[in-house]
Structure formats: structure tokens, C-alpha cells
Amino acid sequence: MTSSSRPWMILHVGAPKCGSSALQTALSLNPDLRGADGTRYRYTSAHDIAGAWRVQDGARLKMAARMSPYGYVSWPNLGPQRDRQAVFKAMGRTLARGRRRGHVPILSSEGWINHPAAFAEALAAWGNPPVDVVVFLRPVVDWVNAAFWQWGVWHQPALDGWMARAGMSYTFADDIAAWARIPGVRLRVRGQRPDVVAKFADLYGLPLAADRQSNTAAPAILTGVLLRNRAFRPTGHAGAIEFVVQRWCPAIPGRKLWAVEARHIQKLRTVRQAALETLKAVLDPADMEDILSDPRWTREALYHDEVLSGVTRLNPPELFGPLYESLCAGVTAAAAAAGEDLPPLPARPDADADIATWDAAICPVLETLQRMDVRARQHGVPLWQRRVFAYLERLRRV
């Protein structure tokens, strides 16, 4: 497939923690798009209803995204419990429908990058049609740090333990090389910075912009609260509360989450060098140039300030007050959006209160914020439609 030819389908395959949520949010808000050359694109999602995968697009997709606490919808990952055959069957229907109706379907799941072999088999069964595989990457050290705070810290309190437990390595370059060997696939690989949505829009000449932030790193003080109070975020894959806070609450001050120390950078040096060598061997010059435009791929000195500052403290006493105030402001905003009166909230503790006292005040505010968020997302939606979505959600969990 040439650089100017039109794909029959676009697969955004990740990588995880590389701007996927921002792109999925923008596409969920604007699922029907027309490129500068007149090509019609349609973002799709799929959900499981009692073992059958149903594909959504258009107005139905936008409503599903609105009803989701994450603010977007996407396709499922191919985890060990997933019926892959059923998922690929739904993909095949989506591809065929796009061909019949004259649009290019867009499918997205940030974990697909790890499954080139499964996709190679499915694409071969469909006759290896011309397909774009879109990937966004962030530098190795940045990715390891972000992945630890997203997943690892919920199982291991320190980066060393998580890296040892997970056999931590950065495999995305090898995955990309495997995708490159699939007939009919055109790779389109870009760096995450500065704006994944803008870069995706530029690839296809789309009028698409990031109207809202999605899944940026949580404030350190909030992460500390959630780690102590696991009902809000029981695992690394249950991060809805962070999306809710981000949607309604003003920014909370404080240093960003950082766990990487000098020894980790040294250990990851060979991983980074091997990844760059693999990428240079399989990517076209434009992709490689975009990736290397982020100097953190090649300049370790850019991490020195963070390394010298040490691992981020999660419970600095001076930030409990700003967190409490931000969450209260979020409740106020969500209640207004829901058309409801402001519910009573716990009093603000004294500045010198201990962590347990702050948690006792903050957790009820978080619970109230979750309730107001649900009501705000449902506000103006007819009762019958809310009941349908609730019923479908129950089926999805069966």
C-alpha cells in the first residue's frame, strides 16, 4: 500500500499509556468525520452483551460514551478470558459494512499492539485487505514510570518490585516489527508528544481536536488517598474514579508522579537502544523522525532533575487542603450539571490534621462526586434510555 492510498480500515493499536484515552475520547465525541480529500471515516466500538459482541457507531456510540464514567468507548483488548473468535468476527462485519457503505471504519484498543500474530491470522482470513495500523509511542523511561503508576503501584509499593515481578521490558518495538511483516498492513507510527489527537488528525486530514483532557496522570496526593482506600480503585485496571475527578475538579498542585531512579535508567539503557535499533530497521524516515523529535529518547540528562528530586511523596501534608477544596469544587460543578442541589459535605479538617482525619473527610466527598457524576451524565437522557443502558451493562457483566 502506498503512502497516499486509502485503507479499508484503521486499527489504532496503542501503545498503552501513550495517549490512547485522549484519542478515544476525541473520536467518541466526533465519531463521524470527513477527511480533507472527502473520505468518510467512522469511529466504532464494541461491547459484549451476554457473550455476543455488538458494534456501535454514530449517535448510539456517542450516547454510550456519554454514559461511561471514562467518557469514551473503544474495542476490547484480547485478554486471556476473551473470546477472540467472536471479537474478530465483529471486526470482520465492521470491515464489510464500511466497504458497503463507503466509509473507513476506525477501531481502537490500546492493548492490541501486543497481538500481531492474532491479527495476522484474522487479516489473512479476510484476504489481507489494505489496513492502516496506527501506533503512538513514548520514550522507554517515561513509559515505565507512567506504567508503574497506572498498574504497578497497585500491586507493588516500589518500582523495583514491580519490574522484578513483571519481568519489565519494553516490547513495543518488537511488536511493531511483527506488525510490519503482515501483508496489506501500512504502519503509521508517531511519538506521543505533544498531541496524539492532532497527530492522528494530521495523518488523515481530519477536523479533530482534543476538546478535553483524558487520563492524564493523577495528582500524587489523590493517588495516596486511593491507595489507602481501595474501594475507589481496587486494581490498576479500575481507574474510573480518576476520570471522574479529572472531569469535574480543578487542577491540584504538586509534583507529578515519579518513581524512576538512576539505577533504573541505567538498567533501561540497553532496552532503549535495542528499541531504537529495531524501530529504525522497520519504520519509514518520517515516522522515525517524529519519534526522535522527542529528545527523551536519546538524552538521559533530561531526567536528571526528576531523579535528583527522588520518588514523589504521596502524602505531603500541605496538599490535603487543596485536594479537599478541589474535590468540593468538583461536586459543585457536577451537581450543577445534573440540575441538583448541592448535597451536604464534611467540614474541612484543620490544616494540621493527621492523614486518617483527612481521609475521613475526603472519602465522603469522593463518594458524593461519583454520585453526582452519574446523575450529570444521565441528566437529560430519557428514563427509558437510561434503563436500557443499565440493562445492557448488567448483561455485559454476565
Disulfide bonds with the S-S distance in Angstrom:
none
